[in-house]
């Protein structure tokens, strides 16, 4: 009888250790997802500032061109830089959306298919 109790206690302890390991792994996943999401948010904020600055630079280049103080090449170069900044921002926003999905999954929030969301069904 005591051997059977000891065996059951050993099995219980083993299962408890497995459970604790699973919880710790899940917490690590959430921590990693949070850190990546935080970094993605910072990147979007920084790139948004860059977009604003490069758009202003392109506007100023256009004004200087209209006043005869810059060449068309200067304007086109400033616009190229502004377009590249917008492209980089879009990439950052995509990474932010992806990190949000990963974080939601790590937190166990789940998801709904688009059809269910649009039709209003739970």
QUIHUTA-V373774 format. One record per residue. N is the residue number from 1. RES is the residue in one letter. SS is DSSP state (H for helix, E for strand, C for the rest). PHI is phi in whole degrees, -180 to 180 (* if undefined). NEAR is the number of other C-alpha atoms within 10 Angstrom. Layout:
# QUIHUTA-V373774
N,RES,SS,PHI,NEAR / N,RES,SS,PHI,NEAR
This chain:
# QUIHUTA-V373774
1,X,C,*,6 / 2,X,H,-65,7 / 3,X,H,-64,8 / 4,X,H,-66,9 / 5,X,H,-64,10 / 6,X,H,-63,11 / 7,X,H,-63,12 / 8,X,H,-65,12 / 9,X,H,-65,12 / 10,X,H,-63,12 / 11,X,H,-64,12 / 12,X,H,-61,12 / 13,X,H,-63,12 / 14,X,H,-65,12 / 15,X,H,-65,12 / 16,X,H,-64,12 / 17,X,H,-64,12 / 18,X,H,-63,12 / 19,X,H,-62,12 / 20,X,H,-61,12 / 21,X,H,-65,12 / 22,X,H,-64,12 / 23,X,H,-64,12 / 24,X,H,-64,12 / 25,X,H,-65,12 / 26,X,H,-65,15 / 27,X,H,-64,14 / 28,X,H,-64,13 / 29,X,H,-62,17 / 30,X,H,-65,19 / 31,X,H,-62,15 / 32,X,H,-64,15 / 33,X,H,-63,21 / 34,X,H,-63,19 / 35,X,H,-64,14 / 36,X,H,-67,19 / 37,X,H,-67,21 / 38,X,H,-60,14 / 39,X,H,-65,15 / 40,X,H,-64,21 / 41,X,H,-64,19 / 42,X,H,-64,14 / 43,X,H,-64,18 / 44,X,H,-63,20 / 45,X,H,-62,15 / 46,X,H,-65,13 / 47,X,H,-69,21 / 48,X,H,-64,19 / 49,X,H,-63,14 / 50,X,H,-63,18 / 51,X,H,-60,21 / 52,X,H,-62,14 / 53,X,H,-67,14 / 54,X,H,-71,21 / 55,X,H,-65,19 / 56,X,H,-65,15 / 57,X,H,-63,17 / 58,X,H,-66,22 / 59,X,H,-63,16 / 60,X,H,-66,15 / 61,X,H,-63,23 / 62,X,H,-63,21 / 63,X,H,-64,14 / 64,X,H,-61,16 / 65,X,H,-63,16 / 66,X,H,-63,13 / 67,X,C,-90,9 / 68,X,C,84,10 / 69,X,C,-98,11 / 70,X,C,-145,15 / 71,X,C,-95,14 / 72,X,H,-63,14 / 73,X,H,-60,11 / 74,X,H,-61,16 / 75,X,H,-65,21 / 76,X,H,-63,14 / 77,X,H,-66,14 / 78,X,H,-64,21 / 79,X,H,-68,20 / 80,X,H,-63,14 / 81,X,H,-64,18 / 82,X,H,-65,22 / 83,X,H,-66,16 / 84,X,H,-63,14 / 85,X,H,-65,21 / 86,X,H,-65,19 / 87,X,H,-62,14 / 88,X,H,-65,18 / 89,X,H,-64,21 / 90,X,H,-62,15 / 91,X,H,-62,14 / 92,X,H,-65,21 / 93,X,H,-65,19 / 94,X,H,-65,14 / 95,X,H,-66,19 / 96,X,H,-65,21 / 97,X,H,-63,15 / 98,X,H,-65,15 / 99,X,H,-67,21 / 100,X,H,-66,19 / 101,X,H,-63,17 / 102,X,H,-65,19 / 103,X,H,-64,21 / 104,X,H,-60,16 / 105,X,H,-66,15 / 106,X,H,-63,19 / 107,X,C,-82,16 / 108,X,C,77,11 / 109,X,C,-78,10 / 110,X,C,72,9 / 111,X,C,-155,10 / 112,X,C,-123,11 / 113,X,C,-61,7 / 114,X,H,-58,9 / 115,X,H,-62,9 / 116,X,H,-68,10 / 117,X,H,-67,11 / 118,X,H,-71,9 / 119,X,H,-84,8 / 120,X,C,84,8 / 121,X,C,-80,8 / 122,X,C,-70,6
